[in-house]
Amino acid sequence: MRSLWNGVPNCPERSGWHWVEDATGLRPLLWRGDDWPDAIDRREWEDGIVVCSAEDMRGSDYCGPVVMPEVVAERFNRTRLGKPPVGIAGGWAARLGLS
């Protein structure tokens, strides 16, 4: 018997995309962690313009974080979290001539 998920992702302090499966199917959702710029919006899920609490996601299946190429993760950090860019060595950035 599988255990029910509590609606909170692994590493809840970090914002990021996660695979979640519910009645609408398997989809990526954005978790707004403790590093989210607006404190009032932290610890919530975002699906486009819809925002859900962790309690709303109980009963769904958590499949883990979305693995993104480094350059995409860097863009997310810069545009959504307002974090300054950090050096990206190797990986996708090197292949695309961005490092």
C-alpha positions as CSV (number, residue, x, y, z in Angstrom):
1,M,0.0,0.0,0.0
2,R,1.4,3.4,-1.0
3,S,1.6,6.2,1.6
4,L,-0.2,9.4,0.9
5,W,1.9,12.5,0.0
6,N,1.6,15.5,2.3
7,G,1.7,18.0,-0.6
8,V,5.2,19.3,0.3
9,P,8.1,18.5,-2.1
10,N,11.6,17.3,-1.2
11,C,13.7,20.3,-0.2
12,P,10.7,22.6,0.5
13,E,13.0,25.5,1.3
14,R,14.0,25.7,-2.4
15,S,11.8,27.0,-5.2
16,G,11.7,24.9,-8.3
17,W,9.7,22.7,-10.7
18,H,8.4,19.3,-9.6
19,W,6.5,16.4,-11.3
20,V,3.1,15.9,-9.7
21,E,0.3,13.6,-10.8
22,D,-3.3,14.3,-9.8
23,A,-6.7,13.9,-11.4
24,T,-5.6,16.1,-14.3
25,G,-2.6,13.9,-15.1
26,L,1.2,14.1,-14.7
27,R,2.4,17.7,-15.0
28,P,5.2,20.0,-13.8
29,L,4.2,22.4,-11.0
30,L,6.2,25.3,-9.6
31,W,6.9,25.1,-5.8
32,R,7.5,28.5,-4.2
33,G,9.9,27.8,-1.5
34,D,11.4,29.8,1.3
35,D,13.7,31.5,-1.3
36,W,10.7,33.0,-3.2
37,P,11.0,36.8,-3.4
38,D,7.6,37.6,-2.0
39,A,7.2,36.1,1.5
40,I,3.4,36.0,1.3
41,D,3.6,33.7,-1.7
42,R,6.0,31.1,-0.2
43,R,5.2,27.4,0.4
44,E,2.6,27.3,-2.4
45,W,2.3,25.5,-5.7
46,E,1.8,27.4,-9.0
47,D,0.2,26.0,-12.1
48,G,0.1,28.9,-14.5
49,I,-2.2,31.4,-12.9
50,V,-3.7,28.9,-10.4
51,V,-2.1,28.8,-6.9
52,C,-2.6,25.8,-4.6
53,S,-1.6,25.2,-1.0
54,A,0.3,22.1,0.0
55,E,-2.9,20.9,1.6
56,D,-4.7,21.1,-1.8
57,M,-2.1,18.7,-3.2
58,R,-2.6,15.9,-0.7
59,G,-3.7,12.7,-2.3
60,S,-1.7,13.5,-5.5
61,D,1.4,11.5,-6.4
62,Y,4.8,13.3,-6.1
63,C,7.2,12.1,-8.7
64,G,10.3,14.3,-7.9
65,P,12.0,17.4,-9.2
66,V,12.1,18.4,-12.8
67,V,15.7,18.0,-14.1
68,M,16.6,21.1,-16.1
69,P,19.6,21.9,-18.2
70,E,21.9,24.2,-16.3
71,V,21.3,27.2,-18.5
72,V,17.5,26.9,-18.0
73,A,17.9,26.5,-14.2
74,E,20.1,29.7,-14.2
75,R,17.4,31.6,-16.2
76,F,14.8,30.5,-13.7
77,N,16.9,31.7,-10.8
78,R,17.5,35.0,-12.5
79,T,14.0,35.8,-13.8
80,R,11.7,34.2,-11.2
81,L,13.8,34.4,-8.0
82,G,15.8,37.5,-8.8
83,K,19.1,35.9,-7.9
84,P,22.3,37.2,-9.5
85,P,23.8,34.9,-12.2
86,V,26.5,32.5,-11.1
87,G,29.2,31.1,-13.3
88,I,28.1,27.9,-15.2
89,A,31.0,25.7,-16.1
90,G,30.6,22.9,-18.7
91,G,27.3,21.1,-19.4
92,W,24.7,22.7,-21.5
93,A,26.1,26.2,-21.2
94,A,29.4,25.1,-22.8
95,R,27.7,23.3,-25.6
96,L,25.6,26.4,-26.4
97,G,28.7,28.7,-26.2
98,L,27.3,30.5,-23.2
99,S,30.1,29.9,-20.7
